Amino acid sequence: MKNNLYPLSMFKSDLDKCMKCGFCRELCPASSFYSWEANSPRGKIQLLKALMEGELSSISNYLIERLYFCMECAYCFYKCPAGVKTYEVFEAAKAMLAAQGRVKHEKIIENILKFQNPFGKPQNDRGKWLPSEIELSDKPEILYWVGCVNSYRLKEAAIAMAQILNASKENFTILGNEEGECGSILIRMGYWSEAKKIAEENKAKIENIGVKTLVTSCPSCLKAFINDYPKLFGINLKLEILHSSQLLENLINAGKLKPSRLNLKVAYHDPCYLGRHLGIYNSPRKVINAIPGIELKEPSKSKGLSFCCGAGGAGSFKYIHEDLAIEQAAKRINQFKEAEAIATACPFCVINLREGAEKLGKSIPIYELSALLKEALKLR
């Protein structure tokens, strides 16, 4: 068995670091649903360590189920005093399982490989969100990477970002129907060889445009580009890569965007991937605070302690456990006590939080960040 543990074997030192303190259990969403030890990050680490050391002679279906019962929120890593890279360990374990043919997620993998999106929507529909009045540059400096969710399911966010880029006189373009899946979902679910091929194709597409900057509104895409591609596949994109909140902050600071007054109490939800995974906490708040009249209300759990919305791992948890993902979102909605609206900077979070609010029968508006700014800029 030991010879078949790659790439989990790369993380032996992390498995050895675990002190069994249990801090990781405190806010683990998976543990909140089923509190048995094997469902906690600590329990999973101990099971994988036993596998690595030969105490487990085989990989059971139970262990497989536990590894995929994870939202990849990285709260366990954030709380770990020993610095165990828990979510990276779990991703490597899933890659090991996928390489051995032990897991089957045929539909979502087929959708991504055949249609270049997890929803199974036609590739030729990807660019249909773009309004005819949007001006794309023949000599762009910015490539707006829209992402699957904004292209197919949250078109309002894609439209808002494109309108804002036009309003700020930025020379930008999109890949349209040539844009594909970033590979993030494949990575989270363990299909690394398939993700590497997509990463290679994306590098060629992106660098062929010749832009200085790539901007995306999706933290999952962002993480794939700046963390996963180089770390897992040795693929480095040779350009500046920003989250949309960072670019919007820069445009506001440069005086290119001047929001009008919005009298609104807004709570900001920190997406797990943008926050704990990538450390981007301030830019979205600065954009919100730049809108006159808005009163920013921090929920009880925010920034590094933010409560996962439930979509999890580029939506990978929700694809397997949809009902629980929405239940988790409902828990998060109940934490926004004083807000009249919620803003977040991740399309997965927007959709899941809306479904959580619907489950509770609440009608609170939930904005993607660029859509909120668009409203303040009075763009139509």
Secondary structure, DSSP 8 states (H G I E B T S, - for coil): -GGG-TTGGGGHHHHHH-----GGGSS-HHHHH--SGGGSHHHHHHHHHHHHTTSS-S--HHHHHHHTS-----HHHHH-TT---HHHHHHHHHHHHHHTT----HHHHHHHHHHSSTT---GGGGGGGS-TT----SS-SEEEE--HHHHHT-HHHHHHHHHHHHHTT--EE--GGG----SHHHHHHT-HHHHHHHHHHHHHHHHHHT-SEEEES-HHHHHIIIIIHHHHH----SSEEEEHHHHHHHHHHTTS-------EEEEEE--TIIIIIT---HHHHHHHHTSTTEEEE--SS-GGG----S--TTTHHHHH-HHHHHHHHHHHHTT--S-SEEEES-HHHHHHHHHHHHHHT----EEEHHHHHHHHHT--
